Amino acid sequence: MGQENQTVVAEFCFSDFPQFENGSLLLFVPLLFIYVFIIVGNFTIFSAVRLDTRFHNPMYNFISIFSFLEIWYTTVTIPKMLSNLISERKTISFIGCLLQMYFFHSLGVTEALVLTLMAIDRYVAICNPLRYAVIMTPRLCAQLSTGSCIFGFLMLLPEIAWISTLPFCGPNQIHQLFCDFEPVLRLACTDTSMILVEEVIHAISILTSVSIISLSYLRIITVILRIPSGESRQKVFSTCAAHITVFLLFFGSVALKYLCFSVTFPPLLDKATALMFAVLTPLFNPIICSLRNKDMKDAIRRVLGFQKGSMSLVPNESSHAPAQRHISINLKC
C-alpha cells in the first residue's frame, strides 16, 4: 500500500520566479541583455586571441580558455532562467536537472583550475623571468589546460551518479533559481547525509586553489615591491589587480555558497549569492580581466573591424632589462 501511494518525481518546478503578469518582463529584459553581453564579450575575446598569432602565449591562451568556459558556464543556467520568467510552466525534467547541475559545477571547477594556472603563470613570469620560456612551454600549457578540463568534468561524476539513484517521491518544488545540489537533495525521500563527504572533497579542492593563488600573489607582490621604478611598480600592480579582482569575485561567491556546509541562509540571501556567481561574476569577467588590457582592446577592435594597423605585444625596449620586459608582457590580464 505504501508503494502504491508513493509517486516518482519526473520533473521539478522552480517556485521562486514571478508570474508574467507580475513583472517578470522587467527581470527578463536586463537578464537577457546580461546574457547577450556575456556571450558576445567572451566570444570576441576568445576569437581575438585565437585569430592573432601574437597572442599565442600562455597567458592569453589561459584567458581565451577561461572566456570559452564562461560562455558555456552561463549557457547552462541563464537560458532556463529566461524561459522560466516568461513561461507558465516553470519546470525542468529530472534528467535535465541532473545535467544542469553536472555541467554547471564541472565548468565551475574547470574555471577555478584555469584561474589557478593563470596565477602560476604569473608567478613563473615574475619570479623566474629568465626561465619563463623554458618552463611554460606550449606543450606544458596544453597539457595543463587539457588536464584541468578532464579533472573538472570527472570530479562531479560520482556525485551526480549517486544523486541519480536517490528516490524522489515529492514534493518537487525547487526553491532556487536553478538546479543545485542542496535544494535538490532536500527533496530526496531518503537520508542524504553522505553528501557531507562530497562537500568536504569540494571544500578541499576550493581551498587548494585559493591557497595556490594566494601564495603565488604574495610572492609576486614581494617581487613587485622590489622594482625600483615607481611608475613600473604602479603599472604592474594595476594589471595584477584585474586578476585578483576576478579571483576574489569568483572564489568569494563560491566560498560563501559552498563552504558553509549545514549553515542555512535566508532565502533572499541564498538566491542573491547564487545570482552573484551564476550571473554577475561572469558579467564582470570580460570587463575586468580582458577589456581593461590595451592590447586586448586593440585586438578586439580589429576583430570587430573598427581598427586597422599593427599591434605590438612586445615593448620596444632594450635587451638589458629582460626581467622587467617579462613582467610587462605576462602580467597583463
C-alpha positions in Angstrom: 0.0 0.0 0.0 2.9 2.3 0.8 4.4 1.7 -2.6 1.1 2.4 -4.3 0.9 5.8 -2.6 4.5 6.6 -3.5 4.9 8.7 -6.6 8.1 9.1 -8.6 9.1 12.7 -9.4 9.6 13.0 -13.2 10.2 16.8 -13.2 10.9 19.6 -10.8 9.2 23.0 -10.6 11.0 26.3 -9.9 8.8 28.1 -7.4 10.6 31.4 -7.0 10.0 33.0 -10.4 7.3 35.7 -10.7 4.4 35.2 -12.9 4.5 37.0 -16.3 1.7 39.4 -15.3 3.5 40.2 -12.0 6.5 42.0 -13.6 8.7 39.1 -14.8 9.3 41.0 -18.0 11.1 43.7 -16.0 13.5 41.0 -15.0 13.6 39.2 -18.4 15.0 42.2 -20.3 18.0 43.0 -18.1 18.9 39.3 -17.7 18.7 38.8 -21.5 20.9 41.9 -22.0 23.4 40.5 -19.5 23.4 37.1 -21.1 24.0 38.5 -24.6 26.8 40.7 -23.3 28.5 37.8 -21.6 28.3 35.6 -24.8 29.4 38.4 -27.2 32.1 39.7 -24.9 33.7 36.3 -24.2 33.4 35.1 -27.8 35.0 38.2 -29.0 37.9 37.8 -26.6 38.2 34.1 -27.5 38.3 35.0 -31.2 40.8 37.9 -30.8 43.3 35.6 -29.0 42.8 32.7 -31.4 43.0 34.8 -34.6 46.0 36.9 -33.7 49.2 34.8 -33.6 50.9 37.5 -31.4 48.5 36.4 -28.6 49.6 32.8 -28.8 51.4 32.7 -25.5 50.5 31.0 -22.2 48.8 34.0 -20.5 46.5 34.9 -23.4 45.9 31.2 -24.0 44.5 30.8 -20.5 42.4 33.9 -20.9 40.9 32.5 -24.1 40.1 29.2 -22.4 38.5 31.0 -19.5 36.4 33.1 -21.8 35.3 30.0 -23.7 34.3 28.2 -20.5 32.4 31.3 -19.4 30.2 31.1 -22.5 29.1 27.6 -21.6 29.0 28.2 -17.8 26.3 30.9 -18.3 24.5 29.0 -21.0 23.8 26.1 -18.7 21.7 28.2 -16.4 20.7 31.6 -17.8 18.6 30.5 -20.8 16.5 28.3 -18.5 16.1 31.3 -16.1 14.9 33.4 -19.1 12.4 30.7 -20.1 11.1 30.4 -16.5 10.5 34.2 -16.4 8.1 34.1 -19.4 6.7 30.5 -19.2 3.6 29.5 -17.4 5.1 26.1 -16.6 8.4 26.7 -14.8 9.6 23.1 -14.8 12.7 21.0 -15.7 12.8 17.3 -16.2 14.7 15.1 -13.7 17.4 14.3 -16.2 17.6 17.9 -17.3 18.1 18.9 -13.7 20.9 16.4 -13.2 22.6 17.6 -16.4 22.3 21.2 -15.4 23.9 20.5 -12.0 26.7 18.4 -13.6 27.7 20.9 -16.4 27.3 24.0 -14.2 29.6 22.6 -11.5 32.0 20.9 -13.8 32.5 24.1 -15.8 32.9 26.0 -12.5 35.6 23.6 -11.2 37.4 23.8 -14.6 37.3 27.6 -14.4 38.8 27.5 -10.9 41.6 25.4 -12.2 42.3 27.7 -15.1 42.4 30.7 -12.7 44.9 28.7 -10.7 47.0 28.1 -13.8 46.9 31.9 -14.6 48.3 32.6 -11.1 51.0 30.0 -11.6 51.9 31.5 -15.0 52.2 35.0 -13.5 54.3 33.6 -10.6 56.8 32.0 -13.1 56.8 35.1 -15.3 57.7 37.4 -12.3 59.8 35.2 -10.1 61.6 33.3 -12.8 61.5 35.6 -15.8 64.7 34.2 -17.5 63.4 30.7 -17.3 59.8 31.5 -18.2 60.0 30.4 -21.9 61.7 27.1 -20.8 59.2 26.3 -18.1 55.9 27.5 -19.6 56.3 25.7 -22.9 53.3 25.3 -25.4 53.3 21.6 -24.7 53.1 22.1 -20.9 50.3 24.7 -21.2 48.3 22.4 -23.5 48.7 19.5 -21.0 47.7 21.7 -18.1 44.7 23.1 -19.9 43.6 19.6 -21.0 44.2 18.2 -17.6 42.1 20.9 -16.0 39.1 20.2 -18.2 39.4 16.4 -17.7 39.6 16.7 -13.9 36.8 19.3 -13.8 34.4 17.0 -15.7 35.4 13.8 -13.9 35.3 15.2 -10.4 31.5 15.6 -10.4 30.6 12.3 -12.0 30.4 10.2 -8.7 28.2 12.8 -7.0 25.8 13.1 -10.0 25.7 9.3 -10.4 24.8 9.0 -6.7 22.0 11.6 -6.8 20.5 9.9 -9.9 19.9 6.8 -7.8 18.1 8.6 -5.0 14.3 8.3 -4.7 12.3 11.5 -5.3 8.7 11.0 -4.3 7.5 14.6 -3.8 7.3 17.4 -3.2 9.1 18.7 -6.4 9.4 22.4 -5.7 13.0 23.7 -6.1 13.5 26.9 -4.1 16.4 28.3 -6.1 17.0 29.9 -9.5 18.5 26.8 -11.0 19.1 23.2 -10.1 21.8 22.9 -7.4 22.8 20.2 -5.0 21.4 21.4 -1.8 17.9 22.4 -2.9 17.5 19.2 -4.9 18.8 16.9 -2.2 16.2 18.4 0.2 13.6 16.8 -2.0 15.0 13.3 -1.8 12.9 10.7 0.2 16.0 9.2 1.9 18.9 10.1 4.1 21.4 12.3 2.2 24.0 12.8 4.9 26.6 11.1 2.7 26.7 14.3 0.7 28.9 15.7 3.5 31.7 13.6 2.2 31.4 15.2 -1.2 31.1 18.6 0.4 34.4 18.0 2.2 36.1 17.0 -1.1 34.7 20.1 -2.8 35.9 22.3 0.1 39.4 20.8 -0.1 39.6 21.5 -3.9 38.4 25.1 -3.4 40.8 25.7 -0.6 43.7 24.2 -2.5 43.1 26.5 -5.5 42.7 29.5 -3.2 45.9 28.7 -1.3 47.9 28.3 -4.5 46.6 31.5 -6.0 47.1 33.4 -2.7 50.7 32.2 -2.2 51.5 32.9 -5.8 50.4 36.5 -5.5 52.0 37.1 -2.1 55.3 36.1 -3.7 54.6 38.2 -6.8 53.8 41.3 -4.7 57.0 40.8 -2.8 58.9 40.8 -6.1 57.0 43.8 -7.4 57.8 45.9 -4.3 61.5 45.5 -5.2 61.0 47.1 -8.6 62.9 50.4 -8.4 60.7 52.5 -10.7 57.6 53.7 -9.0 55.8 54.1 -12.4 56.6 50.5 -13.4 55.5 49.3 -10.0 52.2 51.1 -10.3 51.6 49.6 -13.8 52.3 46.1 -12.6 50.1 46.5 -9.6 47.3 47.8 -11.8 47.5 44.8 -14.1 47.7 42.4 -11.1 44.6 44.0 -9.6 42.5 42.7 -12.6 43.2 39.1 -11.9 43.0 39.5 -8.2 39.5 41.1 -8.6 38.3 38.2 -10.7 39.8 35.8 -8.2 38.0 37.5 -5.3 34.7 37.6 -7.1 34.8 34.0 -8.2 36.1 32.3 -5.1 34.4 34.7 -2.7 30.9 33.9 -4.0 31.7 30.2 -4.3 33.1 30.1 -0.8 30.0 31.9 0.6 27.7 29.4 -1.1 29.6 26.1 -0.8 31.9 26.3 2.2 29.2 26.8 4.8 28.1 23.2 4.9 24.9 23.0 7.0 24.6 26.7 7.6 21.2 28.0 6.4 20.9 31.4 4.9 17.7 33.5 4.5 16.1 32.6 1.1 16.8 36.1 -0.3 20.5 36.0 0.6 20.7 32.4 -0.7 19.3 33.5 -4.1 21.4 36.6 -4.2 24.6 34.6 -3.7 23.5 32.1 -6.4 22.8 35.0 -8.7 26.2 36.5 -8.0 28.3 33.5 -9.0 26.0 32.4 -11.8 25.3 35.7 -13.5 27.1 38.8 -12.1 30.6 37.4 -11.8 30.6 36.2 -15.5 29.3 39.6 -16.4 32.3 41.4 -14.8 34.9 39.0 -16.0 35.3 40.2 -19.6 35.4 43.8 -18.4 37.9 43.3 -15.6 40.2 40.6 -16.9 40.4 41.4 -20.6 38.8 44.6 -21.8 41.0 46.7 -19.5 44.0 45.4 -21.4 45.1 47.9 -24.1 46.5 45.2 -26.3 43.3 43.2 -26.0 41.1 46.2 -26.7 43.1 46.9 -29.9 42.8 43.2 -31.0 39.0 43.3 -30.3 38.6 46.5 -32.3 40.4 44.8 -35.2 38.2 41.6 -34.9 35.1 43.9 -35.0 36.5 45.8 -37.9 36.8 49.1 -36.0 40.6 49.5 -36.3 43.4 48.7 -38.7 47.0 48.6 -38.3 49.6 46.7 -36.3 49.8 46.0 -32.6 52.9 45.4 -30.6 52.7 43.0 -27.7 56.4 43.3 -27.1 57.6 46.7 -26.0 60.4 48.2 -27.9 62.8 48.2 -25.0 66.4 47.4 -25.0 67.5 43.9 -24.2 69.3 44.8 -21.0 66.0 44.5 -18.9 64.6 41.0 -19.7 63.0 40.6 -16.3 61.1 43.8 -16.4 60.0 43.1 -20.0 58.7 39.7 -18.9 56.7 41.4 -16.2 55.1 43.9 -18.6 54.2 41.2 -21.1 53.0 38.4 -18.8 51.1 40.3 -16.1 48.6 41.8 -18.5 45.1 40.5 -17.8 
